[in-house]
Amino acid sequence: MADAWSDAEERYKNALRAFLVRGDEASLERAYDVGRQLIGEGRGVVELAGIHGRAVSLLGDDERRRAAGGDGARFLLEALAPF
């Protein structure tokens, strides 16, 4: 990957943060869209898992606790749905 964060990765990180703060359906829809974008880029499930891990590592403590409490998994599953 040329850049540390592609457009899809940046969108994933921002949508994950928004979902952990607001818990809204729109953020989940963005996760699904990012999954579709990654497929279009020829990227796979393992890469998505790496993107998720990097995004979680950049969260603040409160957001990271919410991610570990199940909200992060819910978001990741939505991003995996197109696969």
N, CA, C and O atoms as a Tinker XYZ file with bonds, in Angstrom:
   332  protein
     1  N      0.853000   -1.160000    0.000000    73     2
     2  CA     0.000000    0.000000    0.000000    64     1     3
     3  C      0.904000    1.230000    0.000000    63     2     4     5
     4  O      1.828000    1.319000    0.809000    81     3
     5  N      0.652000    2.151000   -0.877000    73     3     6
     6  CA     1.519000    3.313000   -1.040000    64     5     7
     7  C      1.487000    4.226000    0.184000    63     6     8     9
     8  O      2.540000    4.604000    0.698000    81     7
     9  N      0.313000    4.577000    0.649000    73     7    10
    10  CA     0.171000    5.433000    1.821000    64     9    11
    11  C     -0.173000    4.578000    3.030000    63    10    12    13
    12  O     -0.756000    3.501000    2.905000    81    11
    13  N      0.201000    5.079000    4.208000    73    11    14
    14  CA    -0.135000    4.341000    5.423000    64    13    15
    15  C     -1.650000    4.198000    5.560000    63    14    16    17
    16  O     -2.141000    3.185000    6.058000    81    15
    17  N     -2.381000    5.210000    5.119000    73    15    18
    18  CA    -3.841000    5.174000    5.197000    64    17    19
    19  C     -4.409000    5.506000    3.820000    63    18    20    21
    20  O     -4.218000    6.615000    3.321000    81    19
    21  N     -5.092000    4.569000    3.218000    73    19    22
    22  CA    -5.788000    4.859000    1.967000    64    21    23
    23  C     -7.063000    5.631000    2.296000    63    22    24    25
    24  O     -7.406000    5.804000    3.466000    81    23
    25  N     -7.749000    6.084000    1.281000    73    23    26
    26  CA    -9.024000    6.756000    1.483000    64    25    27
    27  C     -9.990000    5.860000    2.256000    63    26    28    29
    28  O    -10.674000    6.326000    3.167000    81    27
    29  N    -10.049000    4.592000    1.900000    73    27    30
    30  CA   -10.959000    3.666000    2.581000    64    29    31
    31  C    -10.585000    3.517000    4.050000    63    30    32    33
    32  O    -11.458000    3.461000    4.916000    81    31
    33  N     -9.308000    3.454000    4.323000    73    31    34
    34  CA    -8.863000    3.309000    5.711000    64    33    35
    35  C     -9.195000    4.548000    6.526000    63    34    36    37
    36  O     -9.612000    4.446000    7.680000    81    35
    37  N     -9.013000    5.704000    5.934000    73    35    38
    38  CA    -9.349000    6.953000    6.623000    64    37    39
    39  C    -10.853000    7.027000    6.884000    63    38    40    41
    40  O    -11.286000    7.425000    7.965000    81    39
    41  N    -11.642000    6.640000    5.882000    73    39    42
    42  CA   -13.101000    6.619000    6.055000    64    41    43
    43  C    -13.505000    5.633000    7.150000    63    42    44    45
    44  O    -14.399000    5.917000    7.946000    81    43
    45  N    -12.844000    4.471000    7.188000    73    43    46
    46  CA   -13.149000    3.465000    8.204000    64    45    47
    47  C    -12.873000    4.025000    9.591000    63    46    48    49
    48  O    -13.711000    3.931000   10.488000    81    47
    49  N    -11.696000    4.604000    9.758000    73    47    50
    50  CA   -11.310000    5.159000   11.055000    64    49    51
    51  C    -12.306000    6.217000   11.515000    63    50    52    53
    52  O    -12.731000    6.206000   12.671000    81    51
    53  N    -12.680000    7.124000   10.630000    73    51    54
    54  CA   -13.612000    8.198000   10.987000    64    53    55
    55  C    -15.008000    7.666000   11.288000    63    54    56    57
    56  O    -15.664000    8.130000   12.220000    81    55
    57  N    -15.459000    6.702000   10.507000    73    55    58
    58  CA   -16.787000    6.133000   10.741000    64    57    59
    59  C    -16.821000    5.327000   12.036000    63    58    60    61
    60  O    -17.816000    5.365000   12.760000    81    59
    61  N    -15.749000    4.603000   12.333000    73    59    62
    62  CA   -15.690000    3.848000   13.599000    64    61    63
    63  C    -15.773000    4.803000   14.775000    63    62    64    65
    64  O    -16.533000    4.572000   15.715000    81    63
    65  N    -15.003000    5.864000   14.728000    73    63    66
    66  CA   -15.031000    6.843000   15.823000    64    65    67
    67  C    -16.433000    7.432000   15.966000    63    66    68    69
    68  O    -16.940000    7.561000   17.080000    81    67
    69  N    -17.054000    7.786000   14.859000    73    67    70
    70  CA   -18.411000    8.354000   14.905000    64    69    71
    71  C    -19.393000    7.340000   15.489000    63    70    72    73
    72  O    -20.255000    7.703000   16.290000    81    71
    73  N    -19.270000    6.081000   15.097000    73    71    74
    74  CA   -20.178000    5.061000   15.616000    64    73    75
    75  C    -20.006000    4.883000   17.121000    63    74    76    77
    76  O    -20.990000    4.736000   17.847000    81    75
    77  N    -18.770000    4.897000   17.589000    73    75    78
    78  CA   -18.528000    4.711000   19.017000    64    77    79
    79  C    -19.041000    5.889000   19.839000    63    78    80    81
    80  O    -19.390000    5.727000   21.008000    81    79
    81  N    -19.087000    7.061000   19.237000    73    79    82
    82  CA   -19.589000    8.248000   19.937000    64    81    83
    83  C    -21.110000    8.318000   19.864000    63    82    84    85
    84  O    -21.775000    8.562000   20.871000    81    83
    85  N    -21.666000    8.099000   18.650000    73    83    86
    86  CA   -23.109000    8.302000   18.441000    64    85    87
    87  C    -23.922000    7.016000   18.397000    63    86    88    89
    88  O    -25.106000    7.016000   18.734000    81    87
    89  N    -23.294000    5.923000   17.985000    73    87    90
    90  CA   -24.014000    4.659000   17.874000    64    89    91
    91  C    -25.121000    4.687000   16.837000    63    90    92    93
    92  O    -26.120000    3.981000   16.974000    81    91
    93  N    -24.951000    5.499000   15.796000    73    91    94
    94  CA   -26.027000    5.691000   14.829000    64    93    95
    95  C    -25.930000    4.740000   13.635000    63    94    96    97
    96  O    -24.871000    4.196000   13.320000    81    95
    97  N    -27.062000    4.568000   12.999000    73    95    98
    98  CA   -27.157000    3.696000   11.830000    64    97    99
    99  C    -26.341000    4.232000   10.655000    63    98   100   101
   100  O    -25.802000    3.453000    9.868000    81    99
   101  N    -26.250000    5.537000   10.536000    73    99   102
   102  CA   -25.494000    6.135000    9.431000    64   101   103
   103  C    -24.028000    5.718000    9.479000    63   102   104   105
   104  O    -23.418000    5.488000    8.435000    81   103
   105  N    -23.462000    5.620000   10.666000    73   103   106
   106  CA   -22.068000    5.188000   10.797000    64   105   107
   107  C    -21.913000    3.728000   10.395000    63   106   108   109
   108  O    -20.909000    3.349000    9.791000    81   107
   109  N    -22.906000    2.908000   10.730000    73   107   110
   110  CA   -22.866000    1.507000   10.306000    64   109   111
   111  C    -22.968000    1.397000    8.792000    63   110   112   113
   112  O    -22.317000    0.548000    8.182000    81   111
   113  N    -23.778000    2.245000    8.188000    73   111   114
   114  CA   -23.880000    2.253000    6.722000    64   113   115
   115  C    -22.537000    2.626000    6.096000    63   114   116   117
   116  O    -22.158000    2.085000    5.057000    81   115
   117  N    -21.832000    3.541000    6.724000    73   115   118
   118  CA   -20.507000    3.921000    6.208000    64   117   119
   119  C    -19.538000    2.747000    6.332000    63   118   120   121
   120  O    -18.682000    2.568000    5.466000    81   119
   121  N    -19.655000    1.945000    7.390000    73   119   122
   122  CA   -18.806000    0.757000    7.518000    64   121   123
   123  C    -19.067000   -0.196000    6.351000    63   122   124   125
   124  O    -18.127000   -0.718000    5.752000    81   123
   125  N    -20.328000   -0.419000    6.035000    73   123   126
   126  CA   -20.690000   -1.279000    4.912000    64   125   127
   127  C    -20.109000   -0.736000    3.604000    63   126   128   129
   128  O    -19.560000   -1.487000    2.797000    81   127
   129  N    -20.238000    0.576000    3.408000    73   127   130
   130  CA   -19.706000    1.208000    2.192000    64   129   131
   131  C    -18.192000    1.056000    2.089000    63   130   132   133
   132  O    -17.659000    0.832000    1.002000    81   131
   133  N    -17.506000    1.175000    3.211000    73   131   134
   134  CA   -16.052000    1.003000    3.193000    64   133   135
   135  C    -15.700000   -0.432000    2.821000    63   134   136   137
   136  O    -14.757000   -0.664000    2.065000    81   135
   137  N    -16.450000   -1.395000    3.345000    73   135   138
   138  CA   -16.232000   -2.793000    2.962000    64   137   139
   139  C    -16.363000   -2.974000    1.459000    63   138   140   141
   140  O    -15.543000   -3.651000    0.838000    81   139
   141  N    -17.376000   -2.382000    0.880000    73   139   142
   142  CA   -17.558000   -2.466000   -0.576000    64   141   143
   143  C    -16.412000   -1.792000   -1.319000    63   142   144   145
   144  O    -15.958000   -2.290000   -2.350000    81   143
   145  N    -15.943000   -0.662000   -0.797000    73   143   146
   146  CA   -14.824000    0.029000   -1.428000    64   145   147
   147  C    -13.569000   -0.844000   -1.398000    63   146   148   149
   148  O    -12.833000   -0.910000   -2.383000    81   147
   149  N    -13.327000   -1.503000   -0.286000    73   147   150
   150  CA   -12.147000   -2.367000   -0.184000    64   149   151
   151  C    -12.219000   -3.519000   -1.178000    63   150   152   153
   152  O    -11.210000   -3.889000   -1.779000    81   151
   153  N    -13.399000   -4.082000   -1.349000    73   151   154
   154  CA   -13.571000   -5.138000   -2.349000    64   153   155
   155  C    -13.218000   -4.587000   -3.727000    63   154   156   157
   156  O    -12.523000   -5.237000   -4.507000    81   155
   157  N    -13.703000   -3.386000   -4.015000    73   155   158
   158  CA   -13.412000   -2.753000   -5.292000    64   157   159
   159  C    -11.935000   -2.497000   -5.512000    63   158   160   161
   160  O    -11.465000   -2.469000   -6.650000    81   159
   161  N    -11.203000   -2.312000   -4.424000    73   159   162
   162  CA    -9.758000   -2.096000   -4.505000    64   161   163
   163  C     -8.988000   -3.418000   -4.547000    63   162   164   165
   164  O     -7.758000   -3.425000   -4.611000    81   163
   165  N     -9.722000   -4.538000   -4.510000    73   163   166
   166  CA    -9.071000   -5.839000   -4.538000    64   165   167
   167  C     -8.462000   -6.246000   -3.208000    63   166   168   169
   168  O     -7.562000   -7.084000   -3.157000    81   167
   169  N     -8.953000   -5.653000   -2.144000    73   167   170
   170  CA    -8.437000   -5.970000   -0.814000    64   169   171
   171  C     -9.358000   -6.971000   -0.149000    63   170   172   173
   172  O    -10.527000   -7.088000   -0.517000    81   171
   173  N     -8.838000   -7.690000    0.826000    73   171   174
   174  CA    -9.599000   -8.777000    1.416000    64   173   175
   175  C     -9.879000   -8.621000    2.900000    63   174   176   177
   176  O     -9.613000   -7.585000    3.510000    81   175
   177  N    -10.420000   -9.682000    3.448000    73   175   178
   178  CA   -10.849000   -9.720000    4.840000    64   177   179
   179  C     -9.667000   -9.520000    5.793000    63   178   180   181
   180  O     -9.793000   -8.811000    6.791000    81   179
   181  N     -8.539000  -10.131000    5.498000    73   179   182
   182  CA    -7.380000   -9.993000    6.381000    64   181   183
   183  C     -6.926000   -8.535000    6.437000    63   182   184   185
   184  O     -6.576000   -8.031000    7.504000    81   183
   185  N     -6.932000   -7.863000    5.291000    73   183   186
   186  CA    -6.571000   -6.445000    5.280000    64   185   187
   187  C     -7.568000   -5.609000    6.069000    63   186   188   189
   188  O     -7.184000   -4.678000    6.776000    81   187
   189  N     -8.852000   -5.943000    5.946000    73   187   190
   190  CA    -9.863000   -5.222000    6.711000    64   189   191
   191  C     -9.630000   -5.406000    8.207000    63   190   192   193
   192  O     -9.771000   -4.455000    8.975000    81   191
   193  N     -9.280000   -6.607000    8.624000    73   191   194
   194  CA    -8.994000   -6.847000   10.039000    64   193   195
   195  C     -7.815000   -5.984000   10.500000    63   194   196   197
   196  O     -7.836000   -5.451000   11.610000    81   195
   197  N     -6.804000   -5.847000    9.666000    73   195   198
   198  CA    -5.670000   -4.992000    9.997000    64   197   199
   199  C     -6.062000   -3.533000   10.099000    63   198   200   201
   200  O     -5.610000   -2.819000   10.994000    81   199
   201  N     -6.905000   -3.094000    9.179000    73   199   202
   202  CA    -7.399000   -1.714000    9.209000    64   201   203
   203  C     -8.156000   -1.467000   10.500000    63   202   204   205
   204  O     -7.984000   -0.433000   11.145000    81   203
   205  N     -8.994000   -2.425000   10.872000    73   203   206
   206  CA    -9.769000   -2.293000   12.108000    64   205   207
   207  C     -8.829000   -2.191000   13.316000    63   206   208   209
   208  O     -9.004000   -1.330000   14.178000    81   207
   209  N     -7.842000   -3.071000   13.364000    73   207   210
   210  CA    -6.905000   -3.053000   14.488000    64   209   211
   211  C     -6.153000   -1.736000   14.594000    63   210   212   213
   212  O     -5.985000   -1.199000   15.689000    81   211
   213  N     -5.701000   -1.213000   13.459000    73   211   214
   214  CA    -5.000000    0.074000   13.475000    64   213   215
   215  C     -5.935000    1.203000   13.896000    63   214   216   217
   216  O     -5.542000    2.088000   14.655000    81   215
   217  N     -7.173000    1.171000   13.403000    73   215   218
   218  CA    -8.135000    2.211000   13.766000    64   217   219
   219  C     -8.419000    2.188000   15.264000    63   218   220   221
   220  O     -8.479000    3.243000   15.897000    81   219
   221  N     -8.596000    1.005000   15.836000    73   219   222
   222  CA    -8.856000    0.886000   17.274000    64   221   223
   223  C     -7.660000    1.396000   18.074000    63   222   224   225
   224  O     -7.831000    2.039000   19.110000    81   223
   225  N     -6.459000    1.112000   17.596000    73   223   226
   226  CA    -5.265000    1.538000   18.340000    64   225   227
   227  C     -5.134000    3.058000   18.405000    63   226   228   229
   228  O     -4.431000    3.581000   19.270000    81   227
   229  N     -5.804000    3.768000   17.501000    73   227   230
   230  CA    -5.736000    5.227000   17.481000    64   229   231
   231  C     -6.839000    5.898000   18.297000    63   230   232   233
   232  O     -6.863000    7.123000   18.419000    81   231
   233  N     -7.746000    5.107000   18.850000    73   231   234
   234  CA    -8.851000    5.657000   19.622000    64   233   235
   235  C     -8.383000    6.121000   20.999000    63   234   236   237
   236  O     -7.367000    5.659000   21.517000    81   235
   237  N     -9.147000    7.041000   21.577000    73   235   238
   238  CA    -8.925000    7.429000   22.963000    64   237   239
   239  C     -9.387000    6.325000   23.894000    63   238   240   241
   240  O    -10.018000    5.361000   23.461000    81   239
   241  N     -9.076000    6.464000   25.161000    73   239   242
   242  CA    -9.382000    5.405000   26.136000    64   241   243
   243  C    -10.863000    5.069000   26.210000    63   242   244   245
   244  O    -11.226000    3.892000   26.199000    81   243
   245  N    -11.729000    6.082000   26.285000    73   243   246
   246  CA   -13.168000    5.820000   26.382000    64   245   247
   247  C    -13.693000    5.121000   25.137000    63   246   248   249
   248  O    -14.469000    4.170000   25.223000    81   247
   249  N    -13.256000    5.608000   23.973000    73   247   250
   250  CA   -13.691000    4.988000   22.721000    64   249   251
   251  C    -13.164000    3.560000   22.624000    63   250   252   253
   252  O    -13.871000    2.670000   22.151000    81   251
   253  N    -11.937000    3.335000   23.066000    73   251   254
   254  CA   -11.356000    1.991000   23.005000    64   253   255
   255  C    -12.125000    1.029000   23.911000    63   254   256   257
   256  O    -12.310000   -0.137000   23.561000    81   255
   257  N    -12.574000    1.509000   25.068000    73   255   258
   258  CA   -13.379000    0.656000   25.957000    64   257   259
   259  C    -14.698000    0.279000   25.288000    63   258   260   261
   260  O    -15.137000   -0.868000   25.377000    81   259
   261  N    -15.330000    1.244000   24.617000    73   259   262
   262  CA   -16.589000    0.931000   23.916000    64   261   263
   263  C    -16.333000   -0.063000   22.780000    63   262   264   265
   264  O    -17.140000   -0.960000   22.539000    81   263
   265  N    -15.214000    0.104000   22.091000    73   263   266
   266  CA   -14.878000   -0.822000   21.003000    64   265   267
   267  C    -14.676000   -2.227000   21.551000    63   266   268   269
   268  O    -15.135000   -3.202000   20.956000    81   267
   269  N    -13.989000   -2.330000   22.684000    73   267   270
   270  CA   -13.739000   -3.643000   23.288000    64   269   271
   271  C    -15.014000   -4.242000   23.880000    63   270   272   273
   272  O    -15.127000   -5.460000   24.019000    81   271
   273  N    -15.964000   -3.389000   24.223000    73   271   274
   274  CA   -17.211000   -3.846000   24.824000    64   273   275
   275  C    -18.218000   -4.404000   23.835000    63   274   276   277
   276  O    -19.331000   -4.755000   24.227000    81   275
   277  N    -17.862000   -4.491000   22.589000    73   275   278
   278  CA   -18.757000   -5.092000   21.607000    64   277   279
   279  C    -19.142000   -4.179000   20.464000    63   278   280   281
   280  O    -19.473000   -4.651000   19.376000    81   279
   281  N    -19.105000   -2.875000   20.694000    73   279   282
   282  CA   -19.462000   -1.950000   19.612000    64   281   283
   283  C    -18.465000   -2.030000   18.459000    63   282   284   285
   284  O    -18.845000   -1.896000   17.296000    81   283
   285  N    -17.202000   -2.248000   18.779000    73   283   286
   286  CA   -16.189000   -2.381000   17.730000    64   285   287
   287  C    -16.441000   -3.594000   16.865000    63   286   288   289
   288  O    -16.290000   -3.539000   15.644000    81   287
   289  N    -16.830000   -4.705000   17.504000    73   287   290
   290  CA   -17.127000   -5.930000   16.757000    64   289   291
   291  C    -18.360000   -5.739000   15.879000    63   290   292   293
   292  O    -18.397000   -6.218000   14.745000    81   291
   293  N    -19.359000   -5.047000   16.396000    73   291   294
   294  CA   -20.569000   -4.788000   15.604000    64   293   295
   295  C    -20.220000   -3.985000   14.352000    63   294   296   297
   296  O    -20.721000   -4.267000   13.263000    81   295
   297  N    -19.354000   -2.979000   14.519000    73   295   298
   298  CA   -18.937000   -2.145000   13.397000    64   297   299
   299  C    -18.141000   -2.975000   12.388000    63   298   300   301
   300  O    -18.376000   -2.891000   11.182000    81   299
   301  N    -17.209000   -3.768000   12.883000    73   299   302
   302  CA   -16.400000   -4.617000   12.001000    64   301   303
   303  C    -17.271000   -5.595000   11.226000    63   302   304   305
   304  O    -17.060000   -5.797000   10.030000    81   303
   305  N    -18.238000   -6.199000   11.884000    73   303   306
   306  CA   -19.131000   -7.140000   11.190000    64   305   307
   307  C    -19.904000   -6.458000   10.070000    63   306   308   309
   308  O    -20.148000   -7.053000    9.021000    81   307
   309  N    -20.287000   -5.209000   10.299000    73   307   310
   310  CA   -20.992000   -4.474000    9.232000    64   309   311
   311  C    -20.062000   -4.235000    8.040000    63   310   312   313
   312  O    -20.484000   -4.334000    6.888000    81   311
   313  N    -18.793000   -3.920000    8.326000    73   311   314
   314  CA   -17.824000   -3.716000    7.250000    64   313   315
   315  C    -17.530000   -5.027000    6.516000    63   314   316   317
   316  O    -17.216000   -5.009000    5.326000    81   315
   317  N    -17.629000   -6.148000    7.206000    73   315   318
   318  CA   -17.378000   -7.463000    6.608000    64   317   319
   319  C    -18.560000   -7.978000    5.792000    63   318   320   321
   320  O    -18.396000   -8.878000    4.968000    81   319
   321  N    -19.739000   -7.422000    6.009000    73   319   322
   322  CA   -20.948000   -7.937000    5.362000    64   321   323
   323  C    -20.847000   -8.040000    3.836000    63   322   324   325
   324  O    -21.345000   -9.015000    3.274000    81   323
   325  N    -20.227000   -7.084000    3.143000    73   323   326
   326  CA   -20.136000   -7.203000    1.678000    64   325   327
   327  C    -19.261000   -8.365000    1.210000    63   326   328   329
   328  O    -19.396000   -8.814000    0.072000    81   327
   329  N    -18.377000   -8.853000    2.061000    73   327   330
   330  CA   -17.495000   -9.943000    1.667000    64   329   331
   331  C    -18.264000  -11.252000    1.641000    63   330   332
   332  O    -17.692000  -12.297000    1.330000    81   331
